[in-house]
Amino acid sequence: DEEQPARLTAAQMARALDASLARLQTDYVDLYQLHWPERYTNIFAQRDYKQAFERASTSIDDQVLGVKALLDSGKVRAWGLSNENAVGVGLFLAACARHGVPPPATIQNDFSLLHRKFEEDGTAEACAPVRAGFEPGVGLLAYGVLAGGALSGKYVKRGDGTRAAPADSRHVAFPLFQPRYVSGASLDAADAYAALAAKRGVTPSQLAIQWARSREYMGSVIIGATSLEQLEANWRAATVQLSDQCLQAIDEIHLRRRDPNKED
């Protein structure tokens, strides 16, 4: 509605879905995701939680009942969450249990070698079958697995200590886009991952993608490409096998990034 803010009410969800179906020229979608939490929560730029930022929002129960109406209509086959955390997953699962609504099948979150928050802040645990109460649990659909290209090898430090990347590279063309991935610590870690990839005979992108695919809670890895060459390199990651030794080396790089003073 132009006169009302976007809310996750049953009426607005239904109108948005109908508009999408019309554009897609189809009668249903296989997966319908609630892209952002409507409630206040500290994600992305807002790192610390502040009670003063709490605001009125559509209740989780009403959102779940809105999803139920979409499922009952036959226009949606399954549904999921996006950019959620452990608190949100728990609230939605509890509401589904109260109202007899199928639980979310997926959660689409930012996740990569440079951003492992999903497995560190309790969200992976909340989505696991033992907590969610069903198999296989809430599957992660990981986006940003190359950290906007920071893990592609484009920004690796050269012999003279400088870095260079093509002018059309995302972090060059859009320097304010996710600057956390091109900070000194992140790029140093990207260098280490690229060196590890070279030792294993794979590209940095393939290492990053296949590592994400190896996670036990992974439903699917979302890839993006701006050329056929990139697309082919990315899908070929599915043919890469990472040994236990390689996975251990990845974890060691990650721990050094978190604690620069940690000794090898």
C-alpha positions in Angstrom: 0.0 0.0 0.0 1.3 3.4 -0.9 -0.4 5.0 2.1 0.8 2.3 4.6 4.2 1.0 5.5 5.0 -2.5 4.3 3.9 -4.9 7.0 3.7 -8.7 7.3 0.0 -8.7 7.7 -2.1 -11.4 6.2 -3.7 -8.9 3.8 -0.5 -7.4 2.6 1.2 -10.8 2.2 -1.7 -12.0 0.1 -1.6 -8.9 -2.1 2.1 -9.1 -2.6 1.9 -12.8 -3.5 -0.9 -12.2 -6.0 1.2 -9.5 -7.6 4.2 -11.8 -7.8 2.1 -14.6 -9.4 0.8 -12.2 -12.0 4.3 -11.1 -12.9 5.6 -14.7 -13.0 2.5 -15.9 -14.9 2.0 -18.8 -12.7 -0.6 -20.1 -10.2 1.7 -20.9 -7.3 5.2 -20.7 -5.9 7.3 -23.5 -4.5 8.8 -21.4 -1.8 7.5 -18.2 -0.2 9.9 -16.4 2.2 9.4 -13.6 4.7 12.4 -11.6 3.6 13.0 -9.4 6.6 11.9 -9.5 10.3 9.2 -6.9 10.7 10.1 -6.5 14.4 13.1 -4.6 15.5 16.2 -6.8 15.8 19.9 -6.0 15.7 21.0 -7.2 12.3 23.7 -5.9 9.9 24.6 -2.3 10.8 22.9 -2.5 14.2 25.2 -4.8 16.2 24.1 -4.2 19.8 20.5 -4.7 20.9 18.7 -1.7 22.4 15.3 -2.0 24.0 14.5 1.6 23.1 14.4 0.6 19.4 11.5 -1.8 20.0 8.5 -0.9 17.9 4.9 -2.0 17.2 4.8 -4.8 14.6 2.6 -7.5 13.3 2.7 -10.3 15.9 4.5 -13.6 15.0 1.2 -15.4 15.5 -0.6 -13.2 13.0 2.3 -13.6 10.5 2.1 -17.4 10.9 -1.7 -17.3 10.4 -1.2 -15.2 7.3 1.2 -17.8 5.9 -1.3 -20.5 6.8 -3.9 -18.8 4.6 -1.4 -18.7 1.7 -0.7 -22.4 2.1 -4.3 -23.3 2.4 -5.0 -21.4 -0.8 -2.7 -23.6 -2.8 -0.7 -20.6 -4.0 2.3 -21.5 -1.8 3.8 -25.0 -1.4 6.3 -24.2 1.3 7.5 -21.2 3.2 10.6 -19.9 4.9 12.3 -17.0 6.8 15.1 -14.7 5.8 17.7 -12.6 7.6 16.4 -14.1 10.9 18.2 -15.1 14.1 17.8 -17.8 16.7 15.2 -15.7 18.6 13.1 -15.3 15.5 13.3 -19.0 14.5 12.2 -20.0 18.0 9.3 -17.6 18.0 8.1 -18.8 14.6 8.4 -22.5 15.4 6.4 -22.0 18.6 3.7 -20.1 16.8 3.5 -22.8 14.1 3.1 -25.5 16.9 0.3 -23.4 18.5 -1.7 -23.0 15.3 -1.0 -26.3 13.5 0.9 -24.6 10.7 3.7 -26.4 8.8 7.0 -25.0 10.1 9.3 -23.0 7.9 11.3 -25.1 5.5 14.1 -22.7 4.9 16.0 -19.7 6.3 17.9 -17.5 3.8 20.8 -15.8 5.6 24.1 -14.2 4.7 26.8 -16.8 5.3 30.4 -17.3 4.1 34.0 -18.0 5.2 34.1 -14.3 6.3 30.7 -14.3 7.9 29.9 -17.4 10.0 27.5 -15.8 12.3 24.8 -18.3 11.5 26.7 -21.1 13.2 28.1 -19.0 16.0 25.1 -17.1 17.4 22.8 -20.1 18.0 20.8 -19.8 14.8 22.1 -23.1 13.4 21.2 -24.8 16.7 17.7 -23.3 16.6 17.2 -24.6 13.1 18.6 -28.1 13.8 16.2 -31.1 14.0 16.8 -31.6 17.7 15.6 -28.1 18.4 13.1 -27.5 15.5 11.4 -30.8 16.3 11.3 -32.2 12.8 13.6 -33.6 10.1 15.6 -32.3 8.4 15.1 -29.0 10.4 15.1 -25.6 8.9 17.5 -25.6 6.0 19.9 -22.7 5.4 19.8 -21.1 2.0 23.1 -19.3 2.1 23.6 -16.1 0.1 26.8 -14.0 0.0 29.0 -17.1 0.0 31.7 -15.2 -1.9 31.2 -12.1 0.3 30.4 -9.9 -2.6 33.5 -11.2 -4.5 35.9 -10.7 -1.7 36.5 -14.5 -1.6 36.9 -14.9 -5.4 40.6 -14.0 -5.4 40.1 -10.7 -7.1 41.4 -8.7 -4.1 44.3 -10.9 -3.2 47.4 -9.0 -2.2 50.1 -8.8 -4.8 53.8 -9.2 -4.3 54.4 -5.5 -3.7 51.8 -5.5 -1.0 49.1 -3.6 -3.0 45.7 -4.9 -4.1 44.0 -4.4 -7.4 40.7 -5.6 -8.8 38.8 -4.9 -12.0 36.9 -1.6 -12.1 33.6 -3.5 -12.4 34.2 -5.6 -9.3 31.4 -5.1 -6.8 33.6 -3.7 -4.0 35.3 -1.3 -6.4 32.2 -0.1 -8.2 30.3 0.1 -4.9 32.8 0.9 -2.2 30.0 1.4 0.4 28.6 -2.1 -0.2 29.3 -4.4 2.7 32.6 -2.7 3.7 33.1 -5.4 6.4 34.2 -7.8 3.7 37.0 -5.5 2.4 38.4 -4.5 5.7 42.0 -5.3 6.5 41.2 -8.4 8.6 38.8 -9.8 6.1 41.1 -9.3 3.2 44.0 -10.9 5.1 41.7 -13.9 5.7 40.7 -13.9 2.1 44.4 -14.0 1.2 44.9 -17.0 3.4 41.9 -18.8 2.0 43.2 -18.1 -1.6 46.6 -19.5 -0.7 44.9 -22.6 0.8 42.8 -23.0 -2.4 46.0 -22.9 -4.5 47.5 -25.7 -2.5 44.4 -27.8 -3.0 44.3 -27.1 -6.7 41.0 -25.3 -6.7 39.9 -21.7 -7.2 39.2 -19.5 -4.2 35.6 -19.3 -5.3 35.3 -23.1 -5.4 36.8 -23.4 -2.0 34.4 -20.9 -0.5 31.3 -22.5 -2.2 32.2 -26.1 -1.4 33.0 -25.2 2.2 29.5 -23.7 2.5 28.0 -26.8 0.8 29.8 -29.0 3.3 27.9 -27.6 6.3 25.4 -30.2 7.7 22.7 -27.6 8.1 23.0 -26.4 4.5 19.9 -26.6 2.4 21.3 -24.9 -0.7 24.0 -22.5 -1.7 22.9 -19.5 -3.7 25.4 -18.4 -6.3 25.6 -15.4 -8.5 27.6 -14.5 -11.6 28.0 -11.6 -14.0 29.6 -13.8 -16.8 29.3 -17.3 -18.2 32.9 -17.9 -17.1 32.0 -17.1 -13.5 28.9 -19.2 -13.7 30.8 -22.2 -14.9 33.5 -21.8 -12.3 30.9 -21.6 -9.6 28.8 -24.6 -10.5 32.0 -26.6 -10.9 32.5 -26.2 -7.2 30.0 -29.0 -6.8 32.7 -31.4 -8.2 35.2 -30.3 -5.6 35.9 -32.5 -2.5 37.4 -30.9 0.6 39.3 -33.3 2.8 39.1 -33.2 6.6 42.6 -31.8 6.7 41.5 -28.9 4.4 38.4 -28.2 6.5 40.6 -28.1 9.6 42.9 -25.6 7.8 39.9 -23.5 7.0 38.9 -23.4 10.7 42.4 -22.5 11.7 42.4 -19.5 9.4 39.0 -18.5 10.8 40.2 -18.7 14.4 43.3 -16.6 13.6 41.1 -14.0 12.1 38.9 -13.9 15.2 42.0 -13.9 17.4 45.0 -12.5 15.6 47.2 -13.4 18.6 46.4 -17.1 18.4 49.5 -19.1 17.6 49.5 -21.7 14.9 
